[in-house]
Amino acid sequence: MPSSLPVLSGREIVQALENFGWQVVRQSASHIIMVKEGEQVTLSVPDHREVARGTLRSLIRAAGLTVQEDEQ
Protein backbone atom coordinates (compact mmCIF):
# COMPACT_ATOMS: atom_id res chain seq x y z
CA MET A 1 0.00 0.00 0.00
CA PRO A 2 1.62 3.29 -1.02
CA SER A 3 2.23 5.67 1.83
CA SER A 4 1.01 9.22 1.63
CA LEU A 5 3.78 11.73 1.06
CA PRO A 6 3.94 14.83 3.25
CA VAL A 7 3.57 18.31 1.85
CA LEU A 8 7.06 19.83 2.02
CA SER A 9 8.59 23.12 0.98
CA GLY A 10 11.18 23.25 -1.77
CA ARG A 11 13.89 24.04 0.81
CA GLU A 12 12.93 20.98 2.88
CA ILE A 13 13.17 18.79 -0.22
CA VAL A 14 16.60 20.24 -1.04
CA GLN A 15 17.82 19.43 2.50
CA ALA A 16 16.54 15.85 2.21
CA LEU A 17 18.20 15.35 -1.20
CA GLU A 18 21.49 16.76 0.13
CA ASN A 19 21.46 13.89 2.66
CA PHE A 20 21.58 11.52 -0.33
CA GLY A 21 24.57 13.25 -1.96
CA TRP A 22 22.80 15.77 -4.23
CA GLN A 23 24.32 19.27 -4.39
CA VAL A 24 22.81 22.64 -5.24
CA VAL A 25 24.64 24.12 -8.23
CA ARG A 26 22.48 27.16 -8.93
CA GLN A 27 19.07 28.70 -8.63
CA SER A 28 17.24 29.63 -11.80
CA ALA A 29 14.24 31.89 -11.04
CA SER A 30 12.01 29.91 -8.66
CA HIS A 31 13.74 26.55 -9.17
CA ILE A 32 16.77 25.11 -7.38
CA ILE A 33 18.99 23.04 -9.67
CA MET A 34 20.74 20.03 -8.13
CA VAL A 35 23.28 17.54 -9.46
CA LYS A 36 25.03 14.45 -8.13
CA GLU A 37 28.41 13.20 -9.25
CA GLY A 38 28.05 10.08 -11.36
CA GLU A 39 24.43 10.82 -12.24
CA GLN A 40 23.30 12.07 -15.65
CA VAL A 41 20.07 13.49 -14.23
CA THR A 42 19.69 17.10 -13.09
CA LEU A 43 16.94 17.80 -10.55
CA SER A 44 14.91 20.99 -10.69
CA VAL A 45 13.26 21.56 -7.30
CA PRO A 46 10.59 24.28 -7.20
CA ASP A 47 11.38 26.84 -4.48
CA HIS A 48 7.77 27.03 -3.30
CA ARG A 49 6.26 27.02 0.18
CA GLU A 50 4.35 23.85 -0.69
CA VAL A 51 5.44 21.42 -3.40
CA ALA A 52 2.72 19.18 -4.81
CA ARG A 53 2.91 15.54 -3.77
CA GLY A 54 3.09 14.40 -7.40
CA THR A 55 6.06 16.69 -8.00
CA LEU A 56 7.76 15.33 -4.88
CA ARG A 57 7.15 11.75 -6.04
CA SER A 58 8.62 12.61 -9.46
CA LEU A 59 11.73 14.13 -7.84
CA ILE A 60 12.18 11.04 -5.66
CA ARG A 61 12.03 8.77 -8.72
CA ALA A 62 14.36 10.98 -10.77
CA ALA A 63 16.88 10.94 -7.92
CA GLY A 64 16.91 7.15 -8.05
CA LEU A 65 15.29 6.82 -4.62
CA THR A 66 12.14 5.16 -3.38
CA VAL A 67 9.46 6.64 -1.16
CA GLN A 68 10.58 4.31 1.66
CA GLU A 69 14.19 5.56 1.46
CA ASP A 70 13.09 9.18 1.50
CA GLU A 71 11.02 8.62 4.66
CA GLN A 72 14.02 7.44 6.70
C-alpha distances in whole Angstrom, upper triangle without the diagonal:
4,6,9,12,16,19,21,25,26,28,25,23,26,26,23,24,27,26,24,28,28,31,33,35,36,36,36,37,33,31,31,31,30,31,30,33,32,29,31,28,29,27,28,26,27,29,28,28,24,22,20,16,16,19,18,15,18,20,17,17,21,22,20,17,14,12,12,15,16,15,17
4,7,9,13,15,18,21,22,24,21,19,23,23,20,21,24,23,22,25,25,28,29,32,33,32,32,33,30,27,27,28,26,27,27,30,29,27,28,25,26,23,24,23,24,26,25,24,21,19,16,13,13,16,14,11,14,16,14,14,18,18,17,15,11,9,9,13,13,12,15
4,6,9,13,15,19,20,22,19,17,21,21,18,19,22,21,20,24,24,27,28,31,31,30,31,32,28,26,26,27,25,27,26,29,29,27,28,25,26,23,23,21,22,24,23,22,18,17,15,11,13,15,13,11,15,16,14,15,18,18,18,15,11,8,8,12,11,10,13
4,7,9,12,16,18,20,17,16,19,20,17,18,22,21,21,24,23,26,27,30,30,28,29,29,26,24,24,25,25,26,26,30,30,27,28,25,25,22,22,20,20,21,20,19,15,14,12,9,11,13,11,10,14,15,13,15,18,19,19,16,13,9,11,14,12,10,14
4,7,9,12,14,16,13,12,16,16,13,15,18,18,18,21,20,23,23,26,26,25,26,26,22,21,20,22,21,23,23,27,27,25,26,22,22,19,19,16,16,18,16,16,12,11,10,6,9,11,8,8,12,12,11,13,16,16,17,14,12,8,10,12,10,9,12
4,6,10,12,14,11,11,14,15,13,15,18,18,18,21,20,22,22,25,25,24,25,25,21,20,20,21,21,23,24,28,29,26,27,24,23,19,19,16,16,16,14,13,10,9,9,7,11,12,9,10,14,14,13,16,18,18,19,16,14,11,13,14,11,10,13
4,7,10,12,10,10,13,14,13,15,18,18,19,22,20,22,21,24,23,21,22,22,18,17,17,20,20,23,24,28,29,26,27,24,22,18,17,14,13,13,11,9,6,6,7,6,10,10,8,11,14,13,14,17,18,18,20,18,17,13,16,17,13,13,16
4,7,8,6,7,10,11,10,12,15,16,17,19,17,18,18,21,20,18,20,19,15,15,15,17,17,20,21,25,27,24,25,22,20,16,15,11,11,10,9,7,6,6,8,8,12,11,8,11,14,12,13,16,17,17,19,17,16,14,16,16,12,12,15
4,5,5,6,9,10,11,13,14,16,17,19,17,17,16,19,18,15,17,16,12,12,12,15,15,19,21,24,26,24,25,21,19,15,13,10,8,7,6,5,5,6,9,11,13,11,10,13,15,13,14,18,18,17,20,18,19,17,19,18,15,15,18
4,5,5,6,9,10,11,12,15,16,17,14,14,12,15,14,12,13,13,10,9,8,11,12,15,18,21,23,21,22,18,15,12,10,6,6,5,5,6,7,6,10,11,13,10,9,13,13,11,13,16,16,15,18,17,18,17,19,18,15,16,18
4,5,5,6,9,10,11,13,15,15,13,13,11,14,13,12,14,14,11,10,9,12,12,15,17,21,23,21,22,19,17,13,12,9,9,6,8,8,10,10,13,15,17,14,12,16,16,13,15,18,17,16,19,18,19,18,20,18,15,16,18
4,5,5,6,9,10,11,13,15,13,14,13,16,16,15,18,18,15,13,12,14,14,16,18,21,23,22,23,20,18,14,14,10,11,10,10,9,10,10,13,13,16,14,11,14,16,13,13,17,17,15,18,16,17,15,17,16,12,13,14
4,5,5,6,9,10,11,13,11,12,12,15,15,14,16,17,14,12,10,12,11,14,15,19,21,18,20,16,15,11,11,8,9,9,10,11,10,9,11,11,13,11,8,11,12,9,10,13,13,12,15,13,14,13,15,13,10,11,13
4,5,5,6,9,10,11,8,8,8,11,12,12,14,16,13,11,8,9,8,11,12,16,18,17,18,15,13,10,10,7,10,9,11,12,13,11,14,15,16,13,11,14,14,10,11,15,14,12,15,14,16,15,17,15,12,14,15
4,6,5,7,9,10,9,9,10,14,15,15,18,19,16,14,11,13,11,13,14,17,20,18,20,18,16,13,14,11,13,12,14,14,15,14,17,17,18,16,13,16,17,13,13,17,16,13,16,15,16,16,17,14,11,13,13
4,5,5,7,9,9,11,12,16,17,17,20,21,18,16,13,14,12,14,13,17,19,17,19,17,16,13,14,12,14,14,15,15,15,14,16,15,17,15,11,13,14,11,10,14,14,11,13,11,13,12,13,11,8,9,10
4,5,5,7,6,8,10,13,15,15,18,20,17,14,12,11,9,10,10,13,15,13,16,13,12,10,12,10,13,14,16,17,16,14,16,16,16,14,11,13,13,9,9,12,11,8,11,10,12,12,14,11,8,11,12
4,5,5,5,6,8,12,14,15,18,20,18,16,12,12,9,10,9,12,15,14,17,15,13,12,13,12,15,15,17,18,19,17,20,19,20,17,15,16,17,13,12,15,14,11,13,13,15,16,17,13,11,14,14
4,6,7,9,12,15,18,19,22,24,22,19,16,16,12,13,11,14,16,16,18,17,16,14,16,15,18,18,20,20,20,19,21,20,21,19,16,17,18,14,13,16,15,12,13,12,14,15,15,11,10,12,11
4,6,9,12,15,18,19,22,24,22,19,16,15,12,11,9,11,13,12,15,14,14,13,16,15,18,19,21,22,21,19,21,19,20,18,15,16,16,13,11,13,13,9,10,9,12,13,13,10,9,12,11
4,6,10,13,16,18,20,23,22,19,15,14,10,9,6,8,11,11,14,13,13,12,15,15,19,19,22,23,23,21,23,22,22,20,17,18,18,14,13,15,14,10,12,12,15,17,17,13,13,16,15
4,7,9,12,14,17,19,18,15,12,10,6,6,5,8,11,10,12,11,9,9,11,12,15,16,19,20,20,18,20,20,20,17,15,16,15,12,12,14,12,8,11,12,15,16,18,15,13,16,16
4,6,9,12,15,17,17,14,10,8,5,5,6,9,12,12,13,12,10,10,11,12,15,15,18,20,21,19,22,22,22,19,17,19,18,14,15,17,14,12,15,15,19,20,21,18,16,19,19
4,6,8,11,14,13,11,7,6,4,7,9,12,15,14,15,13,10,9,10,10,12,12,16,18,19,18,20,21,21,18,17,19,18,14,16,18,15,13,17,18,21,21,23,20,18,21,21
4,7,10,13,14,11,8,6,6,7,10,12,15,14,14,13,10,10,11,12,14,14,18,20,22,20,23,24,24,20,19,22,20,16,18,20,17,15,19,20,23,24,26,23,21,24,25
4,6,10,11,9,6,5,7,10,13,15,18,17,17,15,11,11,10,11,12,12,16,19,20,19,22,23,23,19,19,22,20,17,19,21,18,17,21,22,25,26,28,25,23,26,27
4,6,7,6,4,6,9,12,15,18,21,19,19,16,12,11,9,9,10,9,13,16,17,16,19,21,21,18,18,21,19,16,19,21,18,18,22,23,25,25,28,26,23,25,27
4,6,5,6,7,11,14,17,20,22,20,19,17,13,12,9,10,10,10,13,16,18,17,19,22,21,18,18,21,19,17,20,22,19,19,23,24,26,27,29,28,25,27,29
4,6,8,10,14,17,21,24,26,23,22,20,16,14,11,11,9,9,11,15,16,16,18,21,21,18,19,22,20,18,22,23,21,21,25,26,28,28,31,29,26,28,30
4,7,10,13,17,20,23,26,23,22,19,16,13,10,9,6,5,7,11,13,12,15,18,18,15,16,19,18,16,19,21,19,20,23,24,25,25,28,26,23,25,27
4,6,10,13,17,20,22,19,19,15,12,9,6,5,4,5,8,12,13,11,14,16,16,13,13,17,15,13,16,18,16,16,20,20,22,22,25,24,20,23,25
4,6,10,14,17,19,17,17,14,10,8,6,5,6,6,10,13,14,13,15,17,17,14,14,17,15,12,15,17,15,14,18,19,21,21,24,22,19,21,23
4,7,11,14,16,14,13,11,7,6,5,6,9,10,14,17,17,15,17,19,18,15,14,17,15,12,14,16,13,12,16,17,20,21,23,21,19,22,23
4,7,10,13,11,11,9,6,5,6,8,11,12,16,18,18,16,18,19,19,15,14,16,14,11,13,14,11,10,13,15,18,19,21,19,16,20,21
4,7,9,7,8,7,5,6,9,11,15,16,19,22,22,19,21,21,21,17,16,17,15,12,13,14,11,9,12,14,18,19,21,19,17,21,21
4,6,6,8,8,8,9,12,14,17,19,22,24,24,21,23,23,22,19,18,18,17,13,14,14,12,9,11,13,17,19,20,17,16,20,20
4,6,8,10,10,12,16,17,21,22,26,28,28,25,27,26,25,23,21,22,20,17,17,17,14,12,13,15,19,22,23,19,19,23,22
4,7,9,11,14,17,19,23,25,28,30,29,27,28,27,26,23,22,22,20,17,17,16,14,12,12,15,18,21,23,19,20,23,23
4,5,8,10,14,16,20,22,25,27,27,23,24,24,22,20,19,18,16,14,14,13,10,9,9,13,16,19,21,18,18,22,22
4,7,10,13,16,20,22,25,28,27,24,24,24,22,19,19,19,16,14,15,14,10,10,11,15,18,21,23,20,20,24,25
4,6,10,13,16,19,21,24,23,20,21,20,18,16,16,15,12,11,12,11,7,8,9,13,16,18,21,19,18,21,23
4,7,10,13,15,18,21,21,18,19,19,18,15,15,15,12,10,12,12,8,9,11,14,17,19,22,19,18,21,23
4,6,10,12,15,18,17,14,15,16,15,11,11,12,10,7,10,10,7,7,11,13,15,16,19,17,15,19,20
4,6,9,12,15,15,12,14,15,14,10,11,13,11,8,11,13,10,11,14,15,18,18,21,20,17,20,22
4,6,9,12,11,9,11,12,12,9,9,12,10,8,11,13,11,11,15,15,17,17,20,18,15,18,20
4,6,9,9,7,10,12,12,9,10,13,12,10,13,16,14,15,18,18,20,19,22,21,18,20,22
4,7,9,8,12,14,15,12,12,16,15,13,16,19,17,17,21,20,22,21,23,22,19,20,23
4,5,6,9,12,14,11,12,16,16,14,17,20,19,19,22,22,22,21,23,23,19,20,23
4,7,10,13,15,13,13,17,17,16,18,21,21,21,24,23,23,21,23,23,19,20,22
4,6,9,12,10,10,14,15,14,16,19,19,19,22,21,20,18,21,21,17,17,20
4,6,8,7,7,10,11,11,13,15,16,16,19,18,18,15,19,19,15,16,19
4,5,5,6,9,10,11,13,15,15,17,19,18,17,15,18,19,16,16,20
4,5,5,6,9,10,10,12,14,15,17,15,14,11,15,16,13,14,17
4,5,5,6,9,10,11,12,14,16,15,14,12,15,17,14,16,19
4,5,5,6,9,10,10,12,14,14,14,13,16,17,14,16,19
4,5,5,6,9,10,11,13,11,11,10,13,13,10,12,15
4,5,5,6,9,10,11,10,9,7,11,12,10,12,15
4,5,5,6,9,10,10,10,10,14,14,12,15,18
4,5,5,6,9,9,10,10,14,13,11,14,16
4,6,5,7,5,6,7,10,9,7,11,13
4,5,5,6,6,8,11,11,10,13,16
4,5,7,10,12,15,13,12,16,18
4,6,9,11,13,11,10,14,15
4,7,10,12,10,10,14,15
4,7,8,6,7,10,11
4,5,5,6,9,11
4,6,5,6,9
4,5,5,7
4,5,6
4,6
4
